[in-house]
Amino acid sequence: MKALLIDGLNLVRRVYAAVPGDEGTLEHFEGAVESMLGSIKRALNELAPTHVLCVFDAGGKTWRHEIYPGYKQERPQMPETLRLNLHRVQEVIEDLGVRSMSVPGVEADDVLATIAVKVAGRNGRAVILSTDKKMCQVAGERVLIRDHFAARDLDHEYVRQKFGVDPAQLTSLFALVGDKSLNVPGVKSIGVRTAARLIAEYGTLDEILANAENISGRPGTALRAEADQARTWFTLMRLKTDVQVGINLNELRWPPDPR
């Protein structure tokens, strides 16, 4: 089994921003749809999957907003033309024969991570088409994150070079450094290098916080003062892998049954 899992909104927004023309016009939107379909077809040809799924955010609040109302508060709104016609994008993808879905109250990232882990658990391989660094948490021997636009794999080597930690340690790193695009502030005075050094020494966020008294300077002071917040940031940044997606892998077979 080789499953191609597409981060729908990530793909659509990247393509929409890159397509030339007057943004907001119907012509620009149609050009973006055509380019997006071209990207999906290219991925299908290059990766030759046995199963395919495109996942979108359902919209509205999620479980992360319940924990932290400020989550994604500063993120720019989706262009109005795209928002109003997003259903059209999903219809076009379905017309291609690719199943499209979303789960209310849960982000697409969590759905993608859940299905990827499920595929890997069946000794299959999953390729997640996304440029979202948060997806790299589930990167491993049987789960590959693919930056389709840069034609590169966001694998263990990429994570090590960019962040200085292993994929399984990314959640701890993200909790410490935060993510401005998600309005997750992280811990004051801790950047990527400091976070990577602390993780190399202690392994996990829990162990870092347990040893905060032994950490000197501003990072130690901030960790002692913001331990509870750091745990909240960890929860927000961690991908769920146990979402009830309500779909059977047999429904995702590619190419689809012509019947």
C-alpha positions, 0 to 999 in steps of 0.5 A: 500500500502506498497512500498519497495524502494531500493537504488540500488547503495548503495546496490550494492556498499556495497555488492561489497565491502563485498564479498570475493575474488579478487576485479576486477575479473569477479568471484568477480563481479558474487559473488557480483551480487548473494549476492545482489540478495539474499539481495533483495529476503530477503528484499522481504520476510521480508517486504512483499511489495505490490509495489517494485522499485529499483532506480539507479543514472543515472551517470554524472552531476546533479543539485547539480553540477550546484550549487556547482561544487565540489560536490562529487569531492573527492569521490572514483571512482566506481571500474572499473569492477563494472562500466562496468557491472552495466547494467548487475546488472540492468538486473538481477534485472529486471529478478527478476521482480523488476522494475529498473529506474534512472532519468538523472540529478537527484540523486537516493536519490531524486527519492526515496524521491519523491516516498516515499512522494507520497506513504505516501500521499496516506496513504501508507507506504514506506520502503527505503532500504539504509544506506545513512544517508541523506535519514533519512530526510524523515523518519516519521510515513509512511516512514521508512529507513531500514539498511538492513545489520545491520537489523535496522530501521533508524527511529525517535529514531535512528536520535534523538540518533545519531544526537540530532535532529528530521528527519525534522531538519537534513537538517539544521544539515547537512548544518552546519556540512557538509558531507566529503563523498560529499565534502560539508564542512559545517560551520567552528567550528561547529560539530554535538553537536554544530549544535544540540544545535543551532537547539534546540535553534533556530529550523532551519538554517534560524533562526540560521543565522538570530540570528548569531549576538547573537551567541558567540564564534567561531561558531557565528563568522563562521556563520556570515562569512559563511551565504551564503555558509551555505545556499548553503550547505542546498540546496545541502543536502536537498532531492528533493520530487518533481522529475518528475519520469515518472512512475505510482505506478501501474507499481510497483505492487508486485508480478508482473503480470505473463502476 
